[in-house]
Amino acid sequence: MSELLGISSNKEVNINFTPESTNLYSEKPKNGWGVAFYPNKSLNCQIFKEDNMMKASSLLEFVSDNNLIYSKIILNHIRYLSESESFENTLPFSRELFGQHWTFIHNGSSTMENYFTRYLKENNNKIDFIPMGQTSSDKAFCIILNEIKKHILPEISIQKKDENIKLICSYDFEELQKNIFKTCSSIMNSGTNFNMILSNGEYLFTFFSGYNKLYYLLRDGNTIKADAIRFKNSDIAPIKIGLEKDPNEKAYIIASEILTEGEEWTAFKAGEMLVFKNGELIYKNNPILNEEIKIVDDVEVYDSFSELDNKESDRNVIGLSEKLKAILDLKDGDKVKVVNASKEVELTVYNSDKKLLKGGVSQAENSEIHACIPHRIREKLNLKQVVFREHYRHFQKLFTNVSILKLS
């Protein structure tokens, strides 16, 4: 899991990566890391990042030694390798929209690939923001920006100074934050793990899907006790994220781990989006569940009954676990669409999975969320066998995961 850190302050603050903190939170090999911030109260983002280990970085040492990071908004990401190691896959990512640099960090799961494939198809492969790398984070960022551009209509005004003109974009922020929340909730309701921190240099948007953890806390110059704050479960020196504050200074800190002891961290609720500005919590969107679209991503696929699994069988059926049928509100005879990348087929729900027909405990790796698909259908979907579980009597052949959508 990648680690996320976001800061929204009412004054420009410095984030100082002490040797203790980089050793504590970047132990795994081949980590990428990155920091994004908006210097001098600008809407232009500056990013320092590398596709290697944080604690071995001479760039990070230079940045910390020279106190180069001062900003009211800061985003920090430490990446645990899930895609190929490269600079283009290293967060934070940043793109221009409405004359602002939008910056994004994220953790989640590779099931974003299925969601992104469907999104492309729904938009006839016509999108304005194209992923530059291979990560699920890049694809999620592009989806959010595409939805903003598609639905938010800015007003453009002209400011003139001497012979130079500057274009100013303004838009309805209420509609903007609702649009971002709707997009994030749609991703979450597809079954995709999705936590993110997003900023346009003015606001800090945060969303938690229920995957692992996400926390926030308020550091207030009137109440903070810097000498009482220490790294969680550690005797090392306090973390240096704006501890020395004047009475009028305050900041919200968002992190994927409880970083310190001596402070009150609050856990996000699944499906919750919080929006911060100038060290204030200004929007709190309650979790929503999409009741119109019934879809589950990342479903394990196994071979089917022997009488269905031969190449001659022409039955367009699928066996589902009881838990999966309950999630999708399905009964035998209902129709589902099964999707693997650009391939899809419509199938009829046929009983339960092959083991539970006779009772007992399922031997699938995910005993609750899995499906059994006949040989001919697997070929149509281009499903590849990934594991042969020779020590099991049932569920020996495990294939490429799929998405399953309930059809009305």
Number of C-alpha atoms within 10 A of each C-alpha: 15 18 19 22 23 26 29 31 24 17 18 20 23 18 21 21 20 19 13 15 18 17 14 13 14 20 14 13 13 15 22 25 27 21 23 26 26 25 19 11 16 15 17 18 23 16 18 17 22 21 21 20 19 28 23 16 16 10 13 22 17 11 15 17 12 10 13 14 21 18 24 25 31 29 27 24 25 30 28 20 19 14 13 12 16 14 14 16 24 27 30 25 23 22 16 14 15 19 14 19 20 22 27 27 32 29 24 21 19 17 22 25 21 21 24 18 17 18 15 14 12 10 9 9 11 12 16 13 19 14 17 12 16 14 20 25 28 25 20 25 23 21 25 20 20 17 18 20 17 11 11 15 15 13 11 11 10 10 9 9 8 5 5 7 10 10 12 14 15 13 13 11 11 9 14 17 19 14 17 21 24 17 18 24 24 17 21 24 22 22 20 23 20 27 28 24 27 24 29 23 24 18 21 26 22 27 27 30 26 17 17 15 16 26 20 22 17 22 23 19 18 12 11 19 14 18 10 11 18 19 18 15 9 13 8 12 13 21 20 16 16 19 21 13 18 11 11 10 19 25 29 22 21 26 22 22 18 19 21 17 15 14 17 13 19 13 17 20 16 20 22 20 27 20 20 23 22 21 23 16 15 11 14 12 14 12 15 15 11 13 7 7 15 19 19 21 24 22 22 20 26 27 23 23 17 11 10 19 19 13 12 10 14 13 14 16 21 25 26 27 22 19 14 18 22 11 12 17 11 18 16 14 13 15 19 22 15 23 21 23 15 12 12 17 15 18 21 17 19 18 18 21 24 21 18 15 11 9 8 8 9 18 14 23 11 12 13 16 20 25 26 25 25 25 21 18 23 21 11 12 18 16 19 14 15 11 12 12 13 10 8 11 9 17 22 16 18 20 21 18 22 23 22 25 19 18 15 9
